[in-house]
Amino acid sequence: MSERYPDDSSLLALAEDAHSGVEYIATGKSPYFLEFRRLVQRLLLTAGRAGDLRVYQDGDLTIGVRDGRCVIGDAVVAYSGAGDVGVADDETTSVWLDEAGVLQTGTAGMPSDRTMFVPLADVVSADGVITSVTDRRGEAYLATVNLSHLGLSATVAEIDQALNGINGTVDATALNKLTGGLTSSGDGEHHHSQLVIDHDSETTFRVINNDAGSSANVGLVFDLPMRSAFTAGFLMDPSGGWMQQRRGTISYGMVGSVYAEYGHEGDLTGSMAGKLMGVVSLEGVIEDVVLSVGGNIVSSDGGDGVSATVKVNGVSVATVDAVLTDGAGSGHRSTGQGDGTPAVIKSDGTENVSRGDVLTVDLTRTANGTVSVEASDVVVLVVISVKKPI
């Protein structure tokens, strides 16, 4: 059945719509055309917002869009309108306004993210003309809140339940306790990990693999003293993967390595062999040999310089020795900082050292040209990574 009007007597008795302010033309009012224009003007003012962004046909296969304002996401968009916008023939063309306030059309339907556009219309065409324009603006301003649009998986009832407390047992007092931190009275409300422990005896902190599978290779144990003058902490440096120990306001790098060093003060005027660097204090692996000079050699021959051959119990540990030549430039130079030729450590087992092994170094001076400045304060550093604890 069709929608009914009020009965004639009620309709003729109406003088003005209180909500919109639109007046009804009284019977016999003259001049009627003026009253009719007044009615139309008031109707247009009342219906003004209803015309925002309305899509209409302005050609056989073209449409126009009225100006208007809307909110997309959290941004206010003011659209100035458009005309003579082409649509595809024998297709259904969707029309929408994107988050940048740009009019978009397409034949694959509206975008999937409802928070990033305002739907305007579907335009159907056939045989070179538009056959229908379906207004879809109501899908934007006549819509309920959809939590999936907000990126939430919980329902409104679930969120409300979490905030109010399940069955009312989580009250404001309990929430204050829970948010007080690891050392708060929140222990009475839920269980804390034993990363904070207050004991009057020695404390052992262990990180172990709960799964018995050995492939996880997880195991870390700290036996901490009962008393300490400083607040100590341990953390990983994500930039290099090193362990750091923090005591008070000072951090110390715990790189899991030891080193041996030989230094020759003053100018190196000749080669030197068998210089004692030291005795290895633990089992480990030689990772690098670094050659540094306080002042590099200056010679008429760019190949003149110094090389360092480090030996373990008389056997060289490198396939390529660390070398600094005149070509590296004058002043302080170091193979550890990219100067000269870095050492290449062997991988045949020679690089593995044990407690008690003797480290020596041969310094070879090459001078085929005319040397005007000798290499000075030559230092050789051997870096040994820990293979197992001392």
Buried (B, 14 or more C-beta within 10 A) or exposed (E): EEEEEEEEEEEEEEEEEEEEEBBBEEEEEEEEEEBEEEBEEBBEEBEEEEEBBBBEBEBEBBBBBBEBEBEBEEEEBEBEEBEEBEBEBEEBBBBBBBBEBEBBBEEEEBBEEBBBBBBBBBBBBEEEEBEEBEBBBEEBEEEEEEEEEEEEEEEEEEEEBEEEEEEEEBEEEBBEBBEEEEEBEBEEBEEBEEEEEEEEEEBEEEEEEEEEEEEEEEEEEEEBEEEEEEEEEEEEEEEEEBBBEBEEEEEEEEBEBBEBBBEBEEBBEEEBEEBEBBEBBBBBBBEBBBBBBBBBBBBEBEEBBBBBBBBBEEEBBBEEBBBBBBBBEEEBBBBBEEBBBBBEBBEEEBBBBEEEBBBBBBBBBBBEBEBEBBBBBBBBBBBBBBEEEE
